[in-house]
C-alpha cells in the first residue's frame, strides 16, 4: 500500500514538473517574440510633396541619414515618424533603438506636371441659312463680239464647299464645245474652261452651268488673340499685289502707320480694328462715275488711287484698301469674290458680283470683315456720300454699333463665294490685254496681263478681251432661284 502511494506521489511530482517546464518554455518563447524589433515599411516610393508614416514597435530615435534635400521628417514620436518627399531622388531614414540601427529607404518621384492649360480660342457663331439654285447661260452669238470663224475661250469660276457654304449638284452642258474641262487657276480656284474652235458656228457657242448652294450667316465672331503671326505661313497674305501699291513705303504704308499710331494699336486685333474704323470714317462708297473716272463692276482695287484721289469706290476698291493697309502693318488679310444670292426680275442675277475680305487673327483664325458693305449701307441707308454734307461722325453710337454687328466679324447669308486671290493666271493661260492703261477702264485684266481676280466669267475671242463687266455684250446670264 505504501509502495502504491509512493508511486502516485512520484508520478504527480513528475507531471507537475513537466507542466512547469512546458509553461516556462512557452513564456520564454513569448518573451522572445515580444522582444523582436520591427520597423515598417522598410522601403517606400512616394511622390514629391507626399508623405509616408514609418512605425517602430520599440521606442526609437529618428533622423535623416542621407538625402536631406530629398526627404525630411516633419513629425515624430518615440514610435512613429512622418517623412515628406521634397524632390525626386532617394533619401534614407536612420532608426536607432539603443545601440541597434535600421535604415528605411524612401524613393521620391517627381511631381507630375500639370498639363498646360489650353489657350483660349476664338470661335464663329453661325446663324441662319439661305439656299437656292444658281444657273449660268452662255450664248456668245447674243453678244457683240464677232464669233464667225474665230476661236472663243471662256473661263467660268465654280464655287466649292467650305465652312460657310455647301455646294452640290454642280453640272454643265457644252455639247458643241471643242474643249470642256474642269481646271484650277494659279490661286487654286476651281474653273470650268470652255473652248470653241474656228469651225464651230456662232449659234452653237452655248453652254449651261448650274449648282445648288446653301450659305450660312456669320452671326458673330468671338475674337481671341493668342500667339503671333507666322510670317512664313502667312507670306502670301502679307505680300503686295499688282494693284495694292507698295506696302513698305509710300502712301499705303504711311497711311497704315498713321492709323495704328493714332489708335495706339499694338496687337493684331487692335490694328485690324483701327484700320476698319478709319476706313468707314474716312472713305466712301462711290457709284458708277466720279467726274472722269469710271467705277466699273466691283472696281479694280487700285489702292494708291483710292487713298490719294477717289477716297472710295466700289467693293473691290474699298476691301482691297483694307487688305493692303492691314498687310502693310503685319496683319494677314485677303479678299474673296462671289455673287449675291438676290432674285432679280425672273431670277435675273446679273450684276450680283460682290467681294468680301478677312483678316487673320492668331488664336481665332480668319475673321470676316466687310468695310465695302458697311460703307454701302451708310450710303444707301444714311445718305453719307462723297462730297455730301453728312459724315460718318454724324451717326449715333447706336447706329455705328449696329453697322459693326453686321460687318465686323459678321456678315449675311446672301452671298456665294466663287474664288479668292489676285494676279491670277488661268489654265490654260489667258492671252488678252486691255486696250489702254487707264486704271479705271472697264477691264478685268491687269497691265501685266494677269487677271485682277476671277469673280466674273472671263472670255476672249481670238485672244481679244471680251467685256466681262457687261453681260449683254459678252453673252452670259446669271439667274438665281431661292429655295421655297
Backbone torsions as a table, in degrees:
resi	resn	phi	psi	omega
1	UNK	NA	-42.8	179.4
2	UNK	-65.4	-35.0	179.4
3	UNK	-66.9	-41.1	179.0
4	UNK	-64.6	-39.5	-179.7
5	UNK	-66.0	-41.5	179.4
6	UNK	-61.9	-41.2	179.1
7	UNK	-62.9	-41.1	-179.2
8	UNK	-63.7	-42.1	179.9
9	UNK	-64.8	-41.3	179.5
10	UNK	-62.8	-43.3	179.4
11	UNK	-63.4	-40.7	-179.5
12	UNK	-65.9	-39.6	179.9
13	UNK	-65.0	-42.4	-179.7
14	UNK	-64.5	-42.5	179.9
15	UNK	-62.3	-41.8	-179.5
16	UNK	-63.7	-39.3	179.9
17	UNK	-65.3	-42.1	178.2
18	UNK	-61.3	-43.2	-179.3
19	UNK	-63.3	-44.1	179.9
20	UNK	-63.0	-40.6	179.4
21	UNK	-64.4	-39.0	-179.8
22	UNK	-64.6	-46.6	180.0
23	UNK	-63.1	-41.5	179.5
24	UNK	-61.6	-44.1	179.5
25	UNK	-63.2	-40.7	-178.3
26	UNK	-65.8	-44.1	179.9
27	UNK	-63.9	-36.4	178.4
28	UNK	-64.4	-42.2	178.8
29	UNK	-64.0	-42.9	179.9
30	UNK	-62.0	-42.7	179.3
31	UNK	-62.9	-38.3	178.8
32	UNK	-65.2	-43.6	179.6
33	UNK	-64.5	-40.4	-177.7
34	UNK	-66.9	-27.2	-176.1
35	UNK	-86.3	-2.5	-178.9
36	UNK	-74.9	129.1	-174.7
37	UNK	-90.0	125.9	180.0
38	UNK	-126.1	138.6	173.7
39	UNK	-129.4	128.7	-179.7
40	UNK	-140.5	145.3	-3.9
41	UNK	-78.1	162.0	178.6
42	UNK	-81.4	-19.4	174.6
43	UNK	-158.1	155.9	-177.0
44	UNK	-157.2	143.5	174.3
45	UNK	-110.5	125.7	179.8
46	UNK	-132.1	171.2	177.5
47	UNK	-99.1	143.8	177.6
48	UNK	-51.8	131.5	-177.5
49	UNK	98.0	-17.5	179.0
50	UNK	-96.6	165.9	-177.7
51	UNK	-127.6	159.3	175.4
52	UNK	-133.6	144.7	179.7
53	UNK	-103.6	128.3	179.7
54	UNK	-109.9	136.3	-176.7
55	UNK	-120.7	148.0	173.9
56	UNK	-127.9	143.4	177.8
57	UNK	-87.9	1.7	172.9
58	UNK	-127.1	161.8	175.5
59	UNK	-70.2	131.1	-174.3
60	UNK	-140.1	173.9	170.9
61	UNK	-115.5	140.5	-175.2
62	UNK	-114.2	142.4	175.0
63	UNK	-159.8	159.4	175.8
64	UNK	-86.5	115.8	-178.2
65	UNK	-79.1	-40.2	-177.1
66	UNK	-155.2	142.0	177.2
67	UNK	89.4	45.0	-178.4
68	UNK	-65.1	-21.9	176.6
69	UNK	-84.2	-9.4	-177.8
70	UNK	-99.2	-41.7	-178.0
71	UNK	-134.5	157.1	171.1
72	UNK	-146.9	152.1	177.3
73	UNK	-88.3	118.0	-177.1
74	UNK	-95.7	-20.5	-178.3
75	UNK	-158.4	140.3	179.1
76	UNK	-152.7	150.0	170.9
77	UNK	-126.5	-172.5	-179.8
78	UNK	-69.5	-20.2	-178.4
79	UNK	-124.4	-2.7	179.4
80	UNK	-138.6	152.8	174.2
81	UNK	-142.5	138.3	174.6
82	UNK	-104.5	122.3	-175.3
83	UNK	-115.3	129.5	-178.6
84	UNK	-109.1	136.1	175.4
85	UNK	-80.6	130.7	-178.2
86	UNK	-97.8	-44.7	179.6
87	UNK	-156.0	170.9	-177.6
88	UNK	-62.1	136.0	179.5
89	UNK	150.7	-163.8	179.5
90	UNK	-125.2	135.0	176.9
91	UNK	-127.8	155.9	-175.7
92	UNK	-130.2	127.8	179.9
93	UNK	-101.3	126.6	178.6
94	UNK	-93.3	128.5	180.0
95	UNK	-118.5	121.0	-174.7
96	UNK	-120.7	127.0	174.9
97	UNK	-124.2	103.2	-174.7
98	UNK	65.1	-123.5	178.1
99	UNK	-93.0	-7.4	-178.3
100	UNK	-90.9	146.9	177.7
101	UNK	-134.6	153.0	171.9
102	UNK	-131.7	159.8	178.7
103	UNK	-125.7	130.7	176.3
104	UNK	-109.4	124.5	-179.8
105	UNK	-90.8	127.9	176.5
106	UNK	-115.4	116.1	176.0
107	UNK	-97.0	124.3	-177.2
108	UNK	-109.0	123.5	175.1
109	UNK	-92.5	149.9	178.4
110	UNK	-63.8	145.9	178.0
111	UNK	-67.7	126.5	-178.0
112	UNK	-61.4	136.9	179.8
113	UNK	-73.2	137.3	174.9
114	UNK	-71.7	136.8	177.7
115	UNK	-60.1	139.5	179.4
116	UNK	-60.3	136.5	179.5
117	UNK	-61.3	138.9	179.0
118	UNK	-67.4	133.7	-179.7
119	UNK	-64.4	148.1	177.6
120	UNK	-62.2	143.5	179.9
121	UNK	-122.9	143.3	174.7
122	UNK	-75.5	168.0	-179.1
123	UNK	-154.9	156.2	178.9
124	UNK	-106.1	133.6	175.8
125	UNK	-101.3	118.6	179.2
126	UNK	-84.6	148.8	178.6
127	UNK	-113.9	-141.1	-176.4
128	UNK	-72.1	166.1	-179.9
129	UNK	-115.6	157.3	170.4
130	UNK	-133.0	139.4	-177.2
131	UNK	-143.2	159.2	178.5
132	UNK	173.5	-177.8	-177.3
133	UNK	-104.2	125.9	174.6
134	UNK	-105.3	131.3	177.6
135	UNK	-123.8	151.5	176.0
136	UNK	-134.0	125.8	176.7
137	UNK	-115.6	127.8	178.5
138	UNK	-113.7	128.3	174.8
139	UNK	-143.3	92.7	-173.8
140	UNK	-65.4	-21.6	178.7
141	UNK	-69.9	-18.2	179.3
142	UNK	-86.4	-8.6	179.7
143	UNK	-85.6	-172.3	-176.5
144	UNK	-101.0	2.0	-178.3
145	UNK	-94.6	131.3	-179.0
146	UNK	-63.1	121.4	-177.9
147	UNK	-105.1	0.1	-175.0
148	UNK	-74.0	121.0	177.3
149	UNK	57.4	37.7	178.6
150	UNK	-130.2	158.0	176.5
151	UNK	-89.8	127.4	177.9
152	UNK	-114.8	137.4	178.3
153	UNK	-130.9	136.0	-177.8
154	UNK	-135.1	136.5	176.5
155	UNK	-119.0	126.8	-176.8
156	UNK	-116.5	121.9	175.9
157	UNK	-71.4	135.4	-177.9
158	UNK	-119.0	125.9	-179.0
159	UNK	-71.8	156.0	175.7
160	UNK	-129.0	161.5	-179.6
161	UNK	-71.6	146.6	173.3
162	UNK	-150.0	-162.5	-176.3
163	UNK	-63.4	-22.9	-172.5
164	UNK	-118.8	1.3	175.4
165	UNK	-150.3	148.2	176.6
166	UNK	-119.6	124.1	-178.5
167	UNK	-115.3	127.2	174.8
168	UNK	-147.2	174.1	178.6
169	UNK	69.5	21.7	179.8
170	UNK	-67.1	137.9	175.6
171	UNK	-162.2	163.7	177.7
172	UNK	-151.8	157.5	175.1
173	UNK	-128.9	128.4	176.8
174	UNK	-155.1	63.3	-169.3
175	UNK	-62.8	-30.8	-177.0
176	UNK	-99.1	5.1	178.4
177	UNK	-72.3	138.9	176.2
178	UNK	-67.9	-37.2	177.6
179	UNK	-135.3	135.2	173.6
180	UNK	-145.3	116.2	-176.8
181	UNK	-153.1	157.4	174.0
182	UNK	-92.7	131.2	-178.6
183	UNK	-137.1	179.6	173.8
184	UNK	-127.3	142.5	176.8
185	UNK	-86.6	-176.3	-175.0
186	UNK	-67.0	-17.6	178.1
187	UNK	-95.5	0.4	178.2
188	UNK	89.6	8.4	179.0
189	UNK	-76.2	146.0	178.0
190	UNK	-79.2	128.9	-174.6
191	UNK	-132.0	138.1	168.5
192	UNK	-96.0	120.3	179.4
193	UNK	-104.3	128.7	179.4
194	UNK	-124.9	139.0	177.8
195	UNK	-141.0	136.0	173.2
196	UNK	-119.6	123.1	-179.6
197	UNK	-77.5	178.7	-171.6
198	UNK	-70.5	-7.7	179.8
199	UNK	-92.0	-9.5	-178.2
200	UNK	-83.1	127.1	-179.0
201	UNK	-61.4	145.0	-178.5
202	UNK	-52.3	-42.4	-175.7
203	UNK	-70.3	-11.9	178.0
204	UNK	-96.7	4.1	-179.8
205	UNK	-88.2	70.8	-176.1
206	UNK	-129.6	156.6	176.5
207	UNK	-157.9	154.1	174.9
208	UNK	-129.7	138.5	179.1
209	UNK	-130.5	141.1	176.7
210	UNK	-147.9	151.5	173.6
211	UNK	-162.2	154.9	179.0
212	UNK	-107.8	136.3	-177.3
213	UNK	-129.1	137.6	167.4
214	UNK	-117.5	123.0	-176.2
215	UNK	-116.4	134.8	176.8
216	UNK	-89.9	142.1	166.8
217	UNK	-72.8	139.7	168.8
218	UNK	-93.3	97.5	-173.3
219	UNK	-69.0	-42.4	178.6
220	UNK	-168.8	166.9	178.1
221	UNK	-131.8	126.2	171.5
222	UNK	-81.5	108.4	-174.3
223	UNK	-94.1	114.7	178.1
224	UNK	-124.1	126.9	179.9
225	UNK	-102.7	121.4	176.5
226	UNK	-137.4	131.9	176.9
227	UNK	82.7	-170.1	-176.5
228	UNK	-119.5	164.1	176.5
229	UNK	-71.6	127.2	174.2
230	UNK	-81.1	99.6	-172.1
231	UNK	-66.0	-29.8	177.8
232	UNK	-70.8	-46.6	179.6
233	UNK	-65.9	-30.5	-175.9
234	UNK	-101.0	16.7	-172.7
235	UNK	-53.9	-46.6	-176.2
236	UNK	-70.5	-19.8	178.3
237	UNK	-92.9	7.1	174.7
238	UNK	-121.2	6.0	-173.0
239	UNK	-97.1	160.7	175.8
240	UNK	-74.3	153.0	170.3
241	UNK	-118.7	176.1	-176.1
242	UNK	-65.8	-23.1	-178.8
243	UNK	-112.5	3.6	-176.0
244	UNK	-78.9	-21.6	-168.9
245	UNK	77.1	174.2	179.6
246	UNK	-67.7	136.3	177.8
247	UNK	-99.7	1.5	-177.9
248	UNK	-115.7	-13.6	178.0
249	UNK	-158.8	167.7	178.1
250	UNK	87.6	-166.5	-168.3
251	UNK	-65.4	-35.1	-178.6
252	UNK	-66.5	-51.7	-179.4
253	UNK	-64.3	-43.5	-179.0
254	UNK	-62.8	-41.4	179.8
255	UNK	-65.7	-46.2	-178.9
256	UNK	-63.3	-42.8	179.7
257	UNK	-62.5	-40.3	179.8
258	UNK	-65.7	-40.1	180.0
259	UNK	-61.0	-49.8	-175.9
260	UNK	-71.0	-31.1	177.7
261	UNK	-68.6	-46.7	-179.5
262	UNK	-62.2	-32.3	-179.4
263	UNK	-89.2	-2.6	-174.7
264	UNK	52.2	41.0	-176.8
265	UNK	-84.7	124.0	-178.2
266	UNK	-111.9	-41.3	-174.4
267	UNK	-88.2	169.4	176.8
268	UNK	-58.6	-47.1	-178.4
269	UNK	-64.0	-42.7	179.8
270	UNK	-62.9	-40.0	179.5
271	UNK	-67.1	-46.4	-179.7
272	UNK	-60.5	-41.6	-179.9
273	UNK	-68.7	-40.7	-179.7
274	UNK	-62.5	-40.1	179.9
275	UNK	-67.9	-41.1	176.6
276	UNK	-60.3	-47.5	-179.1
277	UNK	-62.6	-42.6	179.2
278	UNK	-61.7	-43.7	-175.9
279	UNK	-64.3	-44.6	-176.7
280	UNK	-74.8	-10.5	175.9
281	UNK	-101.4	-11.1	-173.7
282	UNK	-127.1	-14.3	178.0
283	UNK	-114.7	172.8	-173.6
284	UNK	-138.5	148.6	167.0
285	UNK	-76.2	123.5	179.3
286	UNK	-120.7	142.2	-173.1
287	UNK	-92.0	-146.0	-164.1
288	UNK	-57.1	-47.8	-176.5
289	UNK	-132.6	155.0	173.6
290	UNK	-144.4	94.3	-174.9
291	UNK	66.7	-121.1	-179.5
292	UNK	-96.9	11.0	179.8
293	UNK	-101.6	140.8	-179.5
294	UNK	-115.1	119.6	177.9
295	UNK	-91.0	92.9	-171.5
296	UNK	-87.6	140.2	176.5
297	UNK	53.2	-125.9	176.7
298	UNK	-91.7	4.5	-176.6
299	UNK	89.2	168.8	-176.9
300	UNK	-103.5	-15.6	179.9
301	UNK	75.6	38.1	175.6
302	UNK	-80.0	93.2	-166.9
303	UNK	-65.0	-43.3	-179.4
304	UNK	-61.7	-37.4	178.8
305	UNK	-69.0	-37.3	176.8
306	UNK	-60.1	-44.7	-175.2
307	UNK	-74.2	-30.0	-174.3
308	UNK	-103.4	-24.7	-173.5
309	UNK	-122.8	-59.0	-169.7
310	UNK	-84.6	-23.7	-177.5
311	UNK	54.1	29.1	178.3
312	UNK	159.4	-162.0	-179.4
313	UNK	155.7	-149.8	-180.0
314	UNK	-92.6	-171.4	-170.9
315	UNK	-62.5	-40.4	179.9
316	UNK	-67.8	-36.7	177.1
317	UNK	-62.1	-47.4	-175.3
318	UNK	-72.9	-43.8	-178.0
319	UNK	-75.5	-30.7	173.9
320	UNK	-65.4	-35.5	177.5
321	UNK	-65.1	-43.5	177.5
322	UNK	-59.9	-46.6	-178.3
323	UNK	-61.6	-45.8	-178.4
324	UNK	-65.0	-43.0	179.1
325	UNK	-62.9	-42.6	177.0
326	UNK	-60.6	-49.5	-176.8
327	UNK	-60.4	-35.9	-175.5
328	UNK	-68.8	-17.6	176.1
329	UNK	-113.6	22.7	171.3
330	UNK	85.3	14.6	177.4
331	UNK	-101.0	113.0	179.1
332	UNK	-60.2	138.6	-179.6
333	UNK	-153.4	157.9	-178.5
334	UNK	-156.6	159.7	176.6
335	UNK	-106.5	156.5	175.7
336	UNK	-131.9	140.0	-175.4
337	UNK	-118.8	139.9	-178.0
338	UNK	-167.5	-157.5	-175.3
339	UNK	-129.5	137.5	170.7
340	UNK	-72.5	147.7	-179.1
341	UNK	-94.3	58.7	179.8
342	UNK	-96.9	140.0	171.0
343	UNK	-90.9	117.4	172.6
344	UNK	-95.5	-158.0	177.5
345	UNK	-62.0	122.5	-179.7
346	UNK	56.5	32.6	179.0
347	UNK	84.7	-0.3	-175.6
348	UNK	-57.1	124.6	-178.2
349	UNK	-120.9	12.5	174.5
350	UNK	-60.7	139.7	-178.5
351	UNK	84.9	7.6	-178.7
352	UNK	-85.8	4.3	-177.3
353	UNK	-61.2	138.5	177.7
354	UNK	-156.6	143.4	176.3
355	UNK	-112.8	154.4	174.5
356	UNK	-127.7	175.3	175.9
357	UNK	-144.8	170.5	-177.8
358	UNK	-144.8	153.8	166.9
359	UNK	-120.7	155.9	-177.4
360	UNK	-99.7	125.1	-179.6
361	UNK	-115.1	112.6	177.7
362	UNK	-57.4	130.3	-177.1
363	UNK	99.1	-14.0	179.1
364	UNK	-127.6	-45.9	-176.0
365	UNK	110.1	-154.9	-178.3
366	UNK	-75.7	130.2	-177.1
367	UNK	-114.7	125.2	-180.0
368	UNK	-69.3	135.0	175.1
369	UNK	-151.5	141.4	-173.8
370	UNK	-141.9	75.5	176.6
371	UNK	-62.1	-27.0	178.1
372	UNK	-60.0	-47.4	179.5
373	UNK	-77.2	-26.7	173.9
374	UNK	-60.4	-47.9	-179.1
375	UNK	-70.5	-30.2	175.9
376	UNK	-66.1	-42.4	177.6
377	UNK	-63.1	-38.7	178.9
378	UNK	-66.3	-32.4	176.2
379	UNK	-73.3	-51.1	-172.9
380	UNK	-74.4	-37.3	-173.1
381	UNK	-99.7	-25.7	-175.6
382	UNK	-117.6	-6.1	177.5
383	UNK	71.8	25.9	179.4
384	UNK	-91.2	102.2	-174.7
385	UNK	-120.4	155.4	176.4
386	UNK	-60.0	129.4	-179.7
387	UNK	83.0	-3.7	-179.8
388	UNK	-81.5	172.5	-179.0
389	UNK	-86.4	-22.0	-177.6
390	UNK	-90.4	133.4	-177.5
391	UNK	-118.5	167.0	177.7
392	UNK	-60.4	-33.2	-179.6
393	UNK	-65.9	-15.3	178.1
394	UNK	-79.4	-14.8	-178.6
395	UNK	-76.9	147.1	179.7
396	UNK	-71.2	161.1	177.3
397	UNK	-61.1	-37.4	179.3
398	UNK	-62.9	-41.6	-179.9
399	UNK	-66.7	-42.9	179.9
400	UNK	-64.6	-38.8	177.7
401	UNK	-65.4	-35.4	178.2
402	UNK	-65.5	-40.7	178.5
403	UNK	-66.3	-42.0	178.3
404	UNK	-61.5	-39.0	-178.8
405	UNK	-65.9	-20.7	176.9
406	UNK	-83.3	-39.0	-165.3
407	UNK	-128.0	-0.3	175.6
408	UNK	-108.5	105.0	-174.5
409	UNK	71.0	20.3	-176.7
410	UNK	-157.9	162.1	172.9
411	UNK	-173.0	165.3	-174.9
412	UNK	-82.3	177.0	-178.5
413	UNK	-98.0	13.3	-173.5
414	UNK	-94.8	53.9	-172.4
415	UNK	-164.3	146.9	174.1
416	UNK	-118.5	127.6	172.5
417	UNK	-81.0	123.7	177.6
418	UNK	-97.8	-41.5	-170.9
419	UNK	-162.0	170.9	174.3
420	UNK	-143.0	170.5	177.1
421	UNK	96.9	159.3	179.5
422	UNK	-129.9	167.7	176.2
423	UNK	54.0	58.3	-168.1
424	UNK	-94.5	141.2	168.5
425	UNK	-110.4	127.5	-176.6
426	UNK	-83.9	173.7	177.1
427	UNK	-129.5	112.5	-6.4
428	UNK	-66.4	161.9	-172.2
429	UNK	-65.8	143.0	174.4
430	UNK	-70.0	157.3	-179.7
431	UNK	-127.2	-7.5	-175.7
432	UNK	-70.6	163.5	175.7
433	UNK	-142.5	151.1	174.3
434	UNK	-73.9	154.7	-174.2
435	UNK	-82.6	-18.3	177.7
436	UNK	-135.2	175.9	178.1
437	UNK	-102.3	14.7	178.8
438	UNK	-64.8	118.3	-177.2
439	UNK	-59.3	-25.7	-174.2
440	UNK	-104.1	11.4	177.3
441	UNK	-61.1	153.9	179.8
442	UNK	-77.6	76.5	-176.3
443	UNK	-146.6	135.8	-179.3
444	UNK	-86.9	-8.7	-178.5
445	UNK	-88.4	149.7	170.3
446	UNK	-82.3	169.8	179.4
447	UNK	-60.5	-33.0	-177.8
448	UNK	-75.4	-13.8	-176.4
449	UNK	102.4	-11.2	173.5
450	UNK	-71.7	160.1	-179.9
451	UNK	-86.3	128.7	179.2
452	UNK	-54.5	-46.7	174.1
453	UNK	-163.1	171.6	179.7
454	UNK	-121.0	47.1	174.6
455	UNK	-85.6	-3.0	-179.9
456	UNK	-124.2	163.0	166.5
457	UNK	-67.6	134.0	-179.9
458	UNK	-119.8	141.5	-179.5
459	UNK	-150.8	158.7	177.7
460	UNK	-140.2	143.5	172.2
461	UNK	-119.5	118.1	-172.1
462	UNK	47.9	45.0	178.6
463	UNK	66.8	10.4	175.6
464	UNK	-90.1	132.6	179.7
465	UNK	-61.4	131.4	175.5
466	UNK	-101.3	141.2	-172.0
467	UNK	-65.6	92.9	-177.9
468	UNK	-60.1	-42.0	-174.5
469	UNK	-71.1	-8.8	-178.0
470	UNK	-118.6	91.8	-175.5
471	UNK	-57.3	-37.6	-178.5
472	UNK	-70.2	-34.9	177.3
473	UNK	-70.5	-36.1	179.6
474	UNK	-75.0	-50.4	-177.6
475	UNK	109.1	43.6	175.6
476	UNK	-137.6	155.2	-179.7
477	UNK	-140.9	122.9	171.7
478	UNK	-93.1	141.0	171.9
479	UNK	-137.4	142.9	179.3
480	UNK	-126.4	133.1	179.7
481	UNK	-122.5	107.7	-177.3
482	UNK	-70.9	140.5	177.0
483	UNK	-63.9	141.3	179.0
484	UNK	-100.1	NA	NA
